[in-house]
Amino acid sequence: MAAQRAAARAPPPPLDAAAFCPCGGGECLLLTARKGKPENVGRRFLKCPVDWTGCGHFMWLDSLGPLEQAAVVARLDRPKA
């Protein structure tokens, strides 16, 4: 009972929570589809940052709500060095 009350009072996850891979590998890679189905070309997606042994996490950015999308892009969309 007390655990249920504590869970009910837990703060919501941050808007940019989707920027982190569920496997614990760190911040996801924010990429843009450049090939594949024509309707997907140009769509942005998140994927596991761990090469070869990654968890396989994949998520279309537009599957998130607009506030979450903005927060994730603000966190991950950095100029390339």
Contacts in CASP RR format, 6 or more apart in sequence:
PFRMAT RR
TARGET T0000
AUTHOR 0000-0000-0000
METHOD contacts of the structure
MODEL  1
MAAQRAAARAPPPPLDAAAFCPCGGGECLLLTARKGKPENVGRRFLKCPV
DWTGCGHFMWLDSLGPLEQAAVVARLDRPKA
14 71 0 8 1.000
15 67 0 8 1.000
15 68 0 8 1.000
15 70 0 8 1.000
15 71 0 8 1.000
15 72 0 8 1.000
16 68 0 8 1.000
16 71 0 8 1.000
16 72 0 8 1.000
16 74 0 8 1.000
16 75 0 8 1.000
17 68 0 8 1.000
18 28 0 8 1.000
18 46 0 8 1.000
18 59 0 8 1.000
18 64 0 8 1.000
18 68 0 8 1.000
18 72 0 8 1.000
19 27 0 8 1.000
19 28 0 8 1.000
19 30 0 8 1.000
19 46 0 8 1.000
19 71 0 8 1.000
19 72 0 8 1.000
19 75 0 8 1.000
19 76 0 8 1.000
20 26 0 8 1.000
20 27 0 8 1.000
20 28 0 8 1.000
21 27 0 8 1.000
21 28 0 8 1.000
21 48 0 8 1.000
21 49 0 8 1.000
21 50 0 8 1.000
21 55 0 8 1.000
21 57 0 8 1.000
22 55 0 8 1.000
22 57 0 8 1.000
23 48 0 8 1.000
23 50 0 8 1.000
23 54 0 8 1.000
23 55 0 8 1.000
23 56 0 8 1.000
23 57 0 8 1.000
25 48 0 8 1.000
25 49 0 8 1.000
25 50 0 8 1.000
25 54 0 8 1.000
25 55 0 8 1.000
26 49 0 8 1.000
27 49 0 8 1.000
27 75 0 8 1.000
27 76 0 8 1.000
28 46 0 8 1.000
28 47 0 8 1.000
28 48 0 8 1.000
28 49 0 8 1.000
28 57 0 8 1.000
28 59 0 8 1.000
28 76 0 8 1.000
29 46 0 8 1.000
29 47 0 8 1.000
29 48 0 8 1.000
29 49 0 8 1.000
29 76 0 8 1.000
30 44 0 8 1.000
30 45 0 8 1.000
30 46 0 8 1.000
30 61 0 8 1.000
30 72 0 8 1.000
30 73 0 8 1.000
30 76 0 8 1.000
30 77 0 8 1.000
31 44 0 8 1.000
31 45 0 8 1.000
31 46 0 8 1.000
31 47 0 8 1.000
32 42 0 8 1.000
32 43 0 8 1.000
32 44 0 8 1.000
32 45 0 8 1.000
33 40 0 8 1.000
33 41 0 8 1.000
33 42 0 8 1.000
33 43 0 8 1.000
33 44 0 8 1.000
33 45 0 8 1.000
34 41 0 8 1.000
34 42 0 8 1.000
35 41 0 8 1.000
43 60 0 8 1.000
43 61 0 8 1.000
43 62 0 8 1.000
44 60 0 8 1.000
44 61 0 8 1.000
44 62 0 8 1.000
44 73 0 8 1.000
45 58 0 8 1.000
45 59 0 8 1.000
45 60 0 8 1.000
45 61 0 8 1.000
46 57 0 8 1.000
46 58 0 8 1.000
46 59 0 8 1.000
46 61 0 8 1.000
46 72 0 8 1.000
46 76 0 8 1.000
47 56 0 8 1.000
47 57 0 8 1.000
47 58 0 8 1.000
47 59 0 8 1.000
48 54 0 8 1.000
48 55 0 8 1.000
48 56 0 8 1.000
48 57 0 8 1.000
48 58 0 8 1.000
61 69 0 8 1.000
61 72 0 8 1.000
61 73 0 8 1.000
62 69 0 8 1.000
64 72 0 8 1.000
END
